[in-house]
Amino acid sequence: DIPSHLDDLPPAMLKKDYANLPIMNSVDDVVKRMLSLEMASQREKMKVKIQQLVEKVRRSPNDNGSFEFLSPFFTVAILTARIRTLEEHLQRHPKDKSNRRCMLMELDRRRKMLGYLRRVNYSTFENTCKQLDIQYTPPQPYTRHITKRWLVKKALCIKVFQEKQKLKAAERLKQRRQRQARARA
C-alpha cells in the first residue's frame, strides 16, 4: 500500500539504489515488487517524497544555494514532506500524541520560515506556496483572556499611575515656581 503522497509515482518505481541497474530489466515481477517503493521502509519513502518536493521548489537543476533550497534549520520543502507524512500517520493512528506534537512543532517551524520568506522575498514566497500546495495564514495577534481579576488589577494599576502622575505634576509645578522665584530675584 503506497501512501497518498506517493500517488504521483509509478506503482512499480524502484528504490533509488536499484533503479539504474541494467539487470533489473530481466528480473521477475516479484523481485521488482520487492525492490519497489511499495515495499520500502518509511524512511526510504520519506527520502523520495523530500526529493520530489525539493525538485518542485528548485529554480534550476544546479540550484543549491537559494533560500528555498538552503535555510537556517530545514527547508520548507523538507518540513512539508515531514508534515504530510505525519498527517498520514495520524490518520491511521489518531491517538499517537507524541507524533501529533512533532507535527505541530514542524508546522510551527514551517510557519515561521514562511513568514520570514514572506517578509524578505514575497514573489519567492508565493511561488513556494503554490509549488508545494501550502496555504499560509499569518499568526493571529495576541489577545488576552479577560477575567474579573485582570480587570480589577488593570484598574488598580491605572489608578496608581494617575496618582503618581498627579504627584509628579505637583512636584514639577513646585520646581517651576522655585525657578521663577530665583529668576526674579
Backbone as a chain_set.jsonl record, in Angstrom:
{"seq": "DIPSHLDDLPPAMLKKDYANLPIMNSVDDVVKRMLSLEMASQREKMKVKIQQLVEKVRRSPNDNGSFEFLSPFFTVAILTARIRTLEEHLQRHPKDKSNRRCMLMELDRRRKMLGYLRRVNYSTFENTCKQLDIQYTPPQPYTRHITKRWLVKKALCIKVFQEKQKLKAAERLKQRRQRQARARA", "coords": {"N": [[0.841, -1.179, 0.0], [0.87, 2.001, -1.087], [1.552, 5.176, 0.26], [-0.602, 8.12, 0.105], [0.796, 10.454, -0.621], [2.663, 9.597, -2.358], [1.339, 8.96, -4.617], [1.619, 10.053, -7.155], [3.796, 8.818, -8.184], [5.018, 6.211, -10.352], [3.527, 2.956, -10.003], [5.335, 0.791, -9.869], [7.766, 1.853, -9.224], [11.186, 1.727, -8.723], [13.425, 1.402, -5.897], [15.908, 3.88, -5.171], [18.551, 2.872, -5.192], [18.397, 0.626, -6.825], [17.301, 1.371, -9.234], [18.85, 2.102, -11.523], [20.172, -0.144, -12.355], [21.22, -2.415, -14.878], [20.428, -5.075, -14.93], [17.897, -5.172, -13.912], [15.929, -5.139, -15.84], [15.577, -7.725, -16.703], [14.642, -9.113, -14.537], [12.376, -10.977, -12.452], [8.849, -10.22, -11.875], [8.053, -10.379, -9.206], [10.422, -9.962, -7.799], [10.984, -7.371, -8.643], [8.857, -6.08, -7.45], [9.476, -6.456, -4.772], [11.695, -4.846, -4.59], [10.667, -2.391, -5.035], [9.209, 0.873, -4.317], [6.909, 0.397, -3.05], [7.301, -1.628, -1.207], [9.124, -0.451, 0.374], [10.863, 0.996, 3.217], [9.575, 3.314, 5.677], [11.341, 5.425, 5.963], [12.768, 5.396, 3.529], [10.701, 5.989, 1.758], [10.119, 8.527, 2.657], [12.473, 9.902, 1.97], [12.234, 9.875, -0.825], [9.927, 11.386, -1.151], [10.737, 13.86, -0.065], [12.74, 14.496, -1.871], [11.202, 14.818, -4.201], [9.614, 17.084, -3.515], [11.581, 19.014, -3.067], [12.651, 19.195, -5.604], [10.5, 20.395, -6.881], [10.567, 22.979, -5.835], [13.072, 23.974, -6.449], [14.881, 26.322, -8.4], [16.431, 25.789, -10.626], [18.139, 22.892, -12.038], [20.761, 23.096, -11.112], [20.577, 24.556, -8.844], [21.607, 25.106, -5.71], [21.881, 26.879, -3.69], [19.905, 28.781, -3.102], [17.451, 30.452, -0.992], [15.149, 28.92, -0.761], [16.093, 26.407, -1.134], [18.284, 26.023, 0.651], [18.284, 26.653, 4.103], [18.243, 28.189, 7.413], [17.504, 26.17, 9.362], [15.717, 23.948, 8.457], [14.549, 23.118, 5.187], [11.666, 24.547, 3.604], [10.416, 22.741, 1.965], [11.303, 20.221, 2.905], [10.235, 20.246, 5.469], [7.532, 20.322, 4.788], [7.245, 17.818, 3.577], [7.725, 16.149, 5.787], [5.617, 16.925, 7.46], [3.373, 16.165, 5.963], [3.735, 13.396, 5.889], [3.526, 12.802, 8.605], [0.881, 13.601, 8.989], [-0.505, 11.669, 7.508], [0.198, 9.417, 8.996], [-1.036, 10.033, 11.412], [-3.686, 9.939, 10.665], [-4.087, 7.236, 10.423], [-3.384, 6.423, 12.992], [-4.862, 7.842, 15.322], [-4.553, 8.356, 18.076], [-1.946, 8.789, 18.694], [-0.046, 10.658, 20.448], [2.555, 11.727, 20.717], [3.612, 11.884, 18.111], [1.752, 13.638, 17.077], [2.396, 15.932, 18.471], [4.974, 16.317, 17.46], [4.312, 16.858, 14.793], [2.911, 19.279, 15.103], [4.96, 20.902, 16.027], [6.643, 20.895, 13.791], [4.914, 22.126, 11.965], [4.771, 24.666, 13.121], [7.427, 25.492, 12.902], [7.685, 25.544, 10.129], [5.785, 27.512, 9.52], [6.962, 29.765, 10.699], [9.261, 29.977, 9.132], [8.137, 30.389, 6.61], [6.923, 32.827, 7.117], [9.156, 34.459, 7.444], [10.268, 34.223, 4.872], [8.209, 35.403, 3.462], [8.354, 38.067, 4.354], [10.907, 38.78, 3.425], [11.182, 38.089, 0.638], [8.663, 38.31, -1.317], [7.642, 37.336, -3.784], [9.018, 34.937, -4.196], [8.088, 33.6, -1.973], [5.333, 33.342, -2.618], [5.561, 31.707, -4.898], [6.752, 29.399, -3.791], [4.765, 28.55, -2.0], [2.734, 28.007, -3.816], [3.875, 25.981, -5.449], [4.294, 23.923, -3.572], [1.786, 23.511, -2.667], [0.706, 24.837, -0.368], [-1.173, 26.507, 2.118], [-0.761, 29.516, 3.494], [-1.337, 31.083, 6.537], [-1.175, 34.052, 8.279], [0.084, 34.474, 11.66], [-2.201, 34.9, 14.406], [-2.848, 38.016, 16.042], [-1.761, 38.648, 19.411], [-4.125, 38.123, 21.934], [-5.506, 38.93, 25.018], [-6.997, 36.895, 27.509], [-9.769, 37.973, 29.058], [-10.449, 38.47, 32.429], [-12.244, 38.851, 35.56], [-10.475, 39.319, 37.653], [-8.202, 40.206, 36.273], [-9.225, 42.587, 35.172], [-9.736, 44.095, 37.507], [-7.136, 44.304, 38.524], [-5.916, 45.732, 36.457], [-7.406, 48.115, 36.569], [-6.603, 49.02, 39.102], [-3.862, 49.405, 38.644], [-3.96, 51.447, 36.737], [-5.123, 53.459, 38.282], [-3.123, 53.842, 40.253], [-1.063, 54.728, 38.581], [-2.168, 57.148, 37.614], [-2.326, 58.606, 40.021], [0.366, 58.808, 40.656], [1.21, 60.362, 38.503], [-0.132, 62.728, 39.1], [1.211, 63.462, 41.463], [3.771, 63.829, 40.415], [3.221, 65.951, 38.695], [2.513, 67.916, 40.502], [4.946, 68.194, 41.86], [6.584, 69.089, 39.746], [5.348, 71.543, 39.204], [5.9, 72.885, 41.588], [8.715, 72.993, 41.437], [9.001, 74.584, 39.148], [7.905, 77.001, 40.005], [9.774, 77.624, 41.968], [12.055, 78.053, 40.379], [11.177, 80.232, 38.874], [10.926, 82.084, 40.921], [13.589, 82.331, 41.723], [14.618, 83.38, 39.384], [13.432, 85.878, 39.291], [14.57, 87.077, 41.461]], "CA": [[0.0, 0.0, 0.0], [1.679, 3.21, -1.223], [0.867, 6.33, 0.844], [-1.199, 9.019, -0.88], [1.74, 11.459, -1.112], [3.47, 8.986, -3.408], [0.432, 8.523, -5.683], [2.057, 10.51, -8.465], [4.878, 7.947, -8.63], [4.565, 4.978, -10.992], [3.375, 1.946, -8.971], [6.474, -0.119, -9.767], [9.003, 2.635, -9.179], [12.186, 1.027, -7.93], [14.214, 2.184, -4.963], [16.979, 4.634, -5.83], [19.737, 2.039, -5.361], [18.192, -0.422, -7.834], [16.653, 1.902, -10.43], [19.735, 2.221, -12.686], [20.874, -1.401, -12.66], [20.751, -2.988, -16.146], [19.856, -6.408, -14.724], [16.516, -5.04, -13.45], [15.008, -5.369, -16.959], [15.371, -9.159, -16.88], [14.267, -9.718, -13.258], [10.979, -11.37, -12.293], [7.98, -9.188, -11.32], [8.039, -10.479, -7.743], [11.648, -9.317, -7.332], [10.801, -5.938, -8.871], [7.922, -5.593, -6.422], [10.211, -6.437, -3.504], [12.65, -3.74, -4.639], [9.958, -1.158, -5.372], [8.878, 1.749, -3.191], [5.746, -0.173, -2.375], [7.801, -2.423, -0.091], [10.215, 0.295, 1.011], [10.63, 1.449, 4.585], [9.036, 4.67, 5.772], [12.463, 6.342, 5.76], [13.054, 5.484, 2.089], [9.587, 6.724, 1.147], [10.285, 9.922, 3.056], [13.546, 10.455, 1.143], [11.699, 10.099, -2.168], [8.987, 12.493, -1.07], [11.52, 15.083, 0.123], [13.414, 14.775, -3.142], [10.189, 15.342, -5.119], [9.215, 18.439, -3.146], [12.732, 19.905, -3.283], [12.739, 19.407, -7.052], [9.453, 21.346, -7.258], [10.914, 24.32, -5.374], [14.337, 24.414, -7.059], [14.771, 27.193, -9.568], [17.062, 25.086, -11.744], [18.806, 21.687, -11.535], [22.024, 23.44, -10.464], [20.273, 25.416, -7.703], [21.921, 24.531, -4.407], [22.177, 27.919, -2.742], [18.84, 29.741, -2.847], [16.827, 30.301, 0.321], [14.176, 27.828, -0.784], [16.805, 25.124, -1.069], [19.041, 26.0, 1.905], [17.765, 27.582, 5.098], [18.95, 28.008, 8.687], [17.229, 24.913, 10.053], [15.255, 22.974, 7.469], [13.884, 23.794, 4.08], [10.206, 24.485, 3.643], [10.027, 21.505, 1.282], [11.544, 19.084, 3.799], [9.231, 20.332, 6.531], [6.25, 19.947, 4.204], [7.259, 16.36, 3.422], [7.574, 15.55, 7.118], [4.269, 17.215, 7.951], [2.403, 15.318, 5.245], [3.924, 12.025, 6.348], [2.942, 12.701, 9.944], [-0.579, 13.679, 8.84], [-0.976, 10.336, 7.09], [0.374, 8.52, 10.132], [-2.04, 10.365, 12.419], [-4.996, 9.47, 10.197], [-4.152, 5.806, 10.754], [-3.203, 6.251, 14.44], [-5.276, 9.143, 15.851], [-4.222, 8.554, 19.49], [-0.494, 8.917, 18.824], [0.145, 12.04, 20.906], [3.922, 12.229, 20.512], [3.75, 12.283, 16.71], [0.926, 14.823, 16.891], [3.213, 17.029, 18.98], [6.046, 16.53, 16.472], [3.727, 17.501, 13.63], [2.614, 20.669, 15.443], [6.232, 21.628, 16.072], [7.082, 21.064, 12.396], [4.043, 23.144, 11.383], [5.176, 25.954, 13.655], [8.726, 25.817, 12.306], [7.445, 25.904, 8.725], [5.071, 28.78, 9.502], [7.945, 30.819, 10.98], [10.137, 30.108, 7.982], [7.354, 31.017, 5.547], [6.756, 34.23, 7.492], [10.419, 35.123, 7.117], [10.365, 34.282, 3.41], [7.196, 36.365, 3.029], [8.88, 39.411, 4.617], [12.138, 39.038, 2.68], [11.015, 37.983, -0.806], [7.272, 37.89, -1.433], [7.401, 36.564, -5.015], [9.516, 33.59, -3.923], [7.133, 33.033, -1.015], [4.135, 32.928, -3.36], [5.927, 30.58, -5.755], [6.972, 28.231, -2.931], [3.455, 28.095, -1.51], [1.985, 27.45, -4.946], [4.505, 24.722, -5.867], [4.141, 22.894, -2.539], [0.371, 23.448, -2.328], [0.606, 25.229, 1.04], [-1.936, 27.716, 2.385], [-0.14, 30.205, 4.627], [-2.145, 32.065, 7.245], [-0.32, 34.726, 9.255], [-0.335, 34.207, 13.032], [-3.154, 35.836, 14.978], [-2.248, 38.887, 17.06], [-2.001, 38.162, 20.76], [-5.266, 38.699, 22.644], [-5.549, 38.469, 26.408], [-8.267, 36.389, 28.016], [-10.153, 38.951, 30.066], [-11.126, 37.94, 33.611], [-12.54, 39.893, 36.546], [-9.249, 39.603, 38.383], [-7.343, 41.008, 35.415], [-9.826, 43.918, 35.068], [-9.513, 44.795, 38.773], [-5.704, 44.606, 38.593], [-5.636, 46.794, 35.49], [-7.985, 49.351, 37.109], [-5.727, 49.462, 40.186], [-2.618, 49.912, 38.041], [-4.272, 52.739, 36.11], [-5.338, 54.404, 39.375], [-1.804, 54.133, 40.823], [-0.339, 55.524, 37.586], [-2.734, 58.501, 37.612], [-1.923, 59.263, 41.271], [1.787, 59.119, 40.524], [1.303, 61.487, 37.567], [-0.558, 63.924, 39.834], [2.312, 63.825, 42.351], [4.85, 64.375, 39.579], [2.79, 67.264, 38.193], [2.613, 68.859, 41.627], [6.382, 68.413, 42.084], [7.082, 69.931, 38.65], [4.811, 72.883, 39.403], [6.659, 73.449, 42.701], [10.062, 73.295, 40.931], [8.898, 75.695, 38.203], [7.702, 78.218, 40.793], [11.053, 77.938, 42.622], [12.929, 78.621, 39.347], [10.691, 81.575, 38.544], [11.242, 82.975, 42.053], [15.03, 82.596, 41.628], [14.861, 84.237, 38.215], [13.01, 87.23, 39.645], [15.463, 87.622, 42.488]], "C": [[0.888, 1.246, 0.0], [0.912, 4.369, -0.604], [0.413, 7.31, -0.224], [-0.212, 10.058, -1.404], [2.652, 10.892, -2.187], [2.602, 8.513, -4.574], [0.899, 8.942, -7.068], [3.252, 9.713, -8.994], [4.298, 6.758, -9.39], [4.513, 3.864, -9.947], [4.583, 1.039, -8.806], [7.791, 0.646, -9.752], [9.979, 1.972, -8.222], [12.879, 1.978, -6.968], [15.398, 2.782, -5.696], [18.192, 3.755, -6.126], [19.613, 1.059, -6.522], [17.671, 0.105, -9.158], [17.552, 1.859, -11.662], [20.491, 0.94, -13.028], [20.331, -2.012, -13.945], [20.075, -4.353, -15.968], [18.373, -6.35, -14.344], [15.505, -5.274, -14.575], [14.671, -6.85, -17.108], [14.906, -9.859, -15.605], [12.764, -9.98, -13.22], [10.166, -10.236, -11.649], [7.948, -9.206, -9.8], [9.268, -9.777, -7.159], [11.537, -7.803, -7.515], [9.889, -5.338, -7.806], [8.62, -5.496, -5.066], [11.174, -5.243, -3.433], [11.989, -2.403, -4.975], [9.685, -0.342, -4.111], [7.67, 1.236, -2.417], [6.159, -0.958, -1.14], [8.913, -1.699, 0.682], [9.84, 0.676, 2.442], [10.101, 2.883, 4.55], [10.127, 5.71, 5.514], [12.77, 6.502, 4.274], [11.945, 6.235, 1.355], [9.703, 8.213, 1.443], [11.362, 10.589, 2.214], [13.041, 10.781, -0.257], [10.762, 11.3, -2.166], [9.72, 13.818, -0.919], [12.19, 15.476, -1.185], [12.42, 15.364, -4.15], [9.849, 16.796, -4.805], [10.36, 19.435, -3.335], [12.881, 20.196, -4.771], [11.681, 20.409, -7.52], [9.872, 22.775, -6.943], [12.172, 24.85, -6.036], [14.082, 25.282, -8.276], [15.319, 26.511, -10.813], [17.747, 23.85, -11.184], [20.115, 21.979, -10.806], [21.83, 24.254, -9.193], [20.544, 24.688, -6.396], [22.105, 25.6, -3.344], [21.064, 28.898, -2.453], [18.201, 29.467, -1.489], [15.863, 29.127, 0.339], [14.867, 26.479, -0.634], [17.585, 24.983, 0.234], [18.445, 27.01, 2.862], [18.445, 27.315, 6.423], [18.692, 26.654, 9.346], [16.822, 23.814, 9.072], [14.645, 23.735, 6.311], [12.385, 23.642, 4.235], [9.734, 23.182, 3.004], [10.204, 20.288, 2.186], [10.513, 19.08, 4.918], [7.866, 19.923, 6.014], [6.162, 18.439, 4.031], [7.042, 15.673, 4.765], [6.164, 15.742, 7.651], [3.258, 16.312, 7.271], [2.524, 13.855, 5.648], [3.307, 11.836, 7.728], [1.42, 12.798, 9.902], [-1.157, 12.325, 8.455], [-0.887, 9.341, 8.244], [-0.725, 8.767, 11.173], [-3.458, 10.017, 11.97], [-5.18, 7.996, 10.521], [-4.103, 5.564, 12.255], [-3.571, 7.563, 15.15], [-4.874, 9.399, 17.306], [-2.726, 8.727, 19.735], [-0.137, 10.37, 19.154], [1.541, 12.571, 20.614], [4.137, 12.655, 19.058], [2.881, 13.492, 16.387], [1.713, 16.061, 17.344], [4.34, 17.352, 17.995], [5.505, 17.266, 15.249], [3.431, 18.975, 13.914], [3.886, 21.504, 15.519], [6.765, 21.88, 14.662], [6.238, 22.137, 11.703], [4.461, 24.542, 11.838], [6.499, 26.41, 13.035], [8.551, 26.272, 10.855], [6.741, 27.255, 8.624], [6.029, 29.94, 9.756], [8.836, 31.057, 9.771], [9.41, 30.766, 6.812], [7.119, 32.49, 5.853], [7.998, 35.033, 7.168], [10.553, 35.294, 5.605], [9.382, 35.312, 2.853], [7.689, 37.796, 3.227], [10.036, 39.759, 3.697], [11.898, 39.08, 1.175], [9.621, 37.422, -1.103], [7.01, 37.039, -2.682], [7.872, 35.113, -4.842], [8.588, 32.87, -2.957], [5.9, 32.514, -1.737], [4.42, 31.703, -4.221], [6.092, 29.299, -4.937], [5.647, 27.67, -2.452], [2.656, 27.433, -2.629], [2.553, 26.092, -5.349], [4.251, 23.595, -4.87], [2.696, 22.729, -2.093], [0.162, 23.7, -0.829], [-0.267, 26.471, 1.129], [-1.371, 28.343, 3.642], [-1.143, 31.169, 5.228], [-1.25, 32.72, 8.288], [-0.81, 34.454, 10.679], [-1.28, 35.292, 13.542], [-2.433, 36.753, 15.967], [-2.648, 38.391, 18.456], [-3.204, 38.874, 21.372], [-5.308, 38.083, 24.034], [-6.955, 37.968, 26.735], [-8.667, 37.272, 29.191], [-10.933, 38.266, 31.19], [-11.407, 39.096, 34.566], [-11.278, 40.302, 37.29], [-8.327, 40.504, 37.565], [-7.881, 42.433, 35.294], [-9.596, 44.738, 36.338], [-8.052, 45.214, 38.891], [-5.35, 45.754, 37.649], [-6.182, 48.128, 35.998], [-7.11, 49.906, 38.231], [-4.441, 50.067, 39.637], [-2.842, 51.281, 37.41], [-4.434, 53.813, 37.184], [-4.003, 54.814, 40.004], [-1.011, 55.025, 39.868], [-0.838, 56.968, 37.581], [-2.335, 59.282, 38.87], [-0.452, 59.685, 41.203], [1.991, 60.309, 39.584], [0.903, 62.787, 38.255], [0.559, 64.399, 40.754], [3.471, 64.435, 41.575], [4.492, 65.763, 39.073], [2.912, 68.311, 39.297], [4.08, 69.193, 41.903], [6.979, 69.318, 41.009], [6.621, 71.382, 38.81], [5.59, 73.61, 40.506], [8.062, 73.855, 42.234], [10.037, 74.495, 39.994], [8.742, 77.015, 38.967], [8.999, 78.638, 41.495], [12.012, 78.585, 41.612], [12.515, 80.037, 38.983], [11.033, 82.564, 39.662], [12.744, 83.327, 42.032], [15.35, 83.544, 40.484], [14.48, 85.676, 38.516], [14.01, 87.885, 40.597], [16.827, 87.96, 41.962]], "O": [[1.582, 1.513, 0.981], [-0.269, 4.543, -0.904], [0.964, 7.339, -1.324], [-0.364, 10.51, -2.539], [3.348, 11.65, -2.862], [3.066, 7.754, -5.424], [0.608, 8.261, -8.052], [3.673, 9.916, -10.133], [3.18, 6.336, -9.094], [5.378, 3.823, -9.072], [4.835, 0.558, -7.701], [8.813, 0.14, -10.215], [9.652, 1.692, -7.069], [12.919, 3.189, -7.185], [15.84, 2.255, -6.717], [18.798, 3.876, -7.191], [20.616, 0.699, -7.137], [17.602, -0.652, -10.126], [17.056, 1.6, -12.758], [21.359, 0.947, -13.901], [19.115, -2.124, -14.103], [19.235, -4.736, -16.783], [17.668, -7.355, -14.44], [14.343, -5.575, -14.3], [13.591, -7.192, -17.59], [14.785, -11.084, -15.593], [11.984, -9.289, -13.876], [10.73, -9.387, -10.958], [7.827, -8.155, -9.172], [9.169, -9.082, -6.148], [11.95, -7.039, -6.642], [10.122, -4.231, -7.322], [8.379, -4.56, -4.304], [11.432, -4.702, -2.358], [12.674, -1.401, -5.177], [9.902, -0.806, -2.992], [7.451, 1.61, -1.265], [5.448, -0.956, -0.135], [9.559, -2.29, 1.547], [8.668, 0.679, 2.82], [10.173, 3.565, 3.528], [9.865, 6.753, 4.916], [13.005, 7.616, 3.806], [12.212, 7.019, 0.445], [9.421, 9.052, 0.588], [11.186, 11.729, 1.783], [13.371, 11.827, -0.816], [10.802, 12.131, -3.074], [9.364, 14.799, -1.572], [12.204, 16.649, -1.558], [12.756, 16.302, -4.873], [9.8, 17.638, -5.702], [10.125, 20.58, -3.722], [13.201, 21.321, -5.155], [11.926, 21.183, -8.445], [9.564, 23.69, -7.707], [12.326, 26.064, -6.173], [13.185, 25.014, -9.076], [14.76, 26.629, -11.904], [17.925, 23.752, -9.97], [20.537, 21.186, -9.964], [22.805, 24.607, -8.53], [19.813, 23.773, -6.017], [22.449, 25.279, -2.206], [21.25, 29.787, -1.621], [18.38, 28.396, -0.91], [15.766, 28.417, 1.34], [14.305, 25.535, -0.081], [17.548, 23.923, 0.858], [18.131, 28.128, 2.454], [19.154, 26.318, 6.559], [19.637, 26.051, 9.854], [17.556, 22.841, 8.9], [14.264, 24.896, 6.464], [11.899, 22.731, 4.906], [8.756, 22.587, 3.456], [9.336, 19.417, 2.224], [9.979, 18.029, 5.273], [7.114, 19.249, 6.718], [5.121, 17.843, 4.307], [6.263, 14.725, 4.865], [5.583, 14.822, 8.228], [2.381, 15.753, 7.929], [1.518, 13.151, 5.738], [2.646, 10.831, 7.989], [0.739, 12.146, 10.693], [-2.168, 11.89, 9.004], [-1.787, 8.525, 8.442], [-1.273, 7.823, 11.742], [-4.339, 9.82, 12.807], [-6.281, 7.554, 10.851], [-4.708, 4.612, 12.749], [-2.679, 8.317, 15.539], [-4.856, 10.553, 17.734], [-2.296, 8.803, 20.886], [0.049, 11.197, 18.261], [1.695, 13.75, 20.296], [4.776, 13.675, 18.801], [3.232, 14.289, 15.517], [1.695, 17.099, 16.682], [4.624, 18.52, 17.73], [6.147, 18.179, 14.729], [3.673, 19.829, 13.06], [3.895, 22.67, 15.125], [7.281, 22.961, 14.376], [6.764, 22.957, 10.951], [4.5, 25.48, 11.041], [6.66, 27.58, 12.689], [9.171, 27.238, 10.409], [7.06, 28.056, 7.746], [5.928, 30.982, 9.108], [9.132, 32.201, 9.424], [9.982, 31.596, 6.106], [7.117, 33.317, 4.941], [7.907, 36.158, 6.675], [10.907, 36.368, 5.12], [9.688, 36.009, 1.886], [7.47, 38.649, 2.367], [10.145, 40.895, 3.235], [12.357, 40.004, 0.503], [9.428, 36.207, -1.134], [6.215, 36.101, -2.619], [7.204, 34.18, -5.287], [8.333, 31.675, -3.103], [5.466, 31.386, -1.504], [3.617, 30.772, -4.27], [5.625, 28.236, -5.346], [5.426, 26.46, -2.491], [1.986, 26.423, -2.413], [1.793, 25.148, -5.568], [4.02, 22.452, -5.264], [2.406, 21.897, -1.233], [-0.462, 22.906, -0.125], [-0.128, 27.387, 0.319], [-1.484, 27.779, 4.73], [-1.734, 31.981, 4.516], [-0.631, 32.027, 9.095], [-2.002, 34.226, 10.883], [-1.17, 36.456, 13.156], [-1.51, 36.317, 16.654], [-3.712, 37.804, 18.65], [-3.285, 40.102, 21.328], [-5.165, 36.872, 24.199], [-7.956, 38.537, 26.299], [-7.972, 37.31, 30.206], [-11.929, 37.582, 30.952], [-10.87, 40.191, 34.398], [-11.041, 41.486, 37.528], [-7.741, 41.449, 38.094], [-7.105, 43.389, 35.309], [-9.298, 45.93, 36.265], [-7.754, 46.335, 39.303], [-4.574, 46.641, 38.006], [-5.515, 49.156, 35.879], [-6.895, 51.116, 38.31], [-3.985, 51.11, 40.105], [-2.001, 52.171, 37.538], [-3.951, 54.935, 37.028], [-3.775, 55.997, 40.259], [-0.359, 55.974, 40.304], [-0.039, 57.904, 37.549], [-2.041, 60.475, 38.796], [-0.083, 60.776, 41.638], [2.841, 61.163, 39.834], [1.52, 63.828, 38.028], [0.835, 65.597, 40.827], [4.076, 65.417, 42.004], [5.344, 66.65, 39.022], [3.353, 69.437, 39.063], [4.414, 70.351, 42.153], [7.779, 70.204, 41.31], [7.385, 72.321, 38.587], [5.9, 74.795, 40.381], [8.546, 74.93, 42.587], [10.94, 75.331, 40.03], [9.366, 78.019, 38.622], [9.298, 79.827, 41.61], [12.701, 79.55, 41.942], [13.351, 80.924, 38.806], [11.38, 83.717, 39.405], [13.123, 84.47, 42.29], [16.23, 84.398, 40.592], [15.141, 86.601, 38.044], [14.255, 89.09, 40.536], [17.681, 88.428, 42.716]]}, "num_chains": 1, "name": "protein.A"}
